[in-house]
Amino acid sequence: MYVARKSWVWSLGFLLSRVFPEVRELKALYWPVIPFEKVLEAIGSMFGIVGAAWLALRLPGYTFAYIPFLLSSLSFTYYFYKKGMGWVMLQQVVFSAINLAGIYCWILK
């Protein structure tokens, strides 16, 4: 029975396997599926590093480093929420509030 998939890559693999019957598994044609939690983890880490370097090196516009810090905290908050890590999530919520205060004091005032 044919099961419809939404991926054009899967459809291409399906068609090629029909044209070349000796090739039944075309794993190279499948795009890797990256879990959303891993994307959040990477975003949180990268924005945290960017914000810390921007502020520590006092690069031009270093007061805007609170924006990547806020994005990092928000992504980690959701990540820890999905993982069920309550205390670390609470820490990130507090960091988000502190970053919002920093944005208000350093950027908006």
PyMOL commands that set and color helices and strands:
alter all, ss='L'
color gray80, all
select helices_A, chain A and resi 8-19+27-29+36-56+62-83+86-108
alter helices_A, ss='H'
color red, helices_A
deselect
rebuild
show_as cartoon
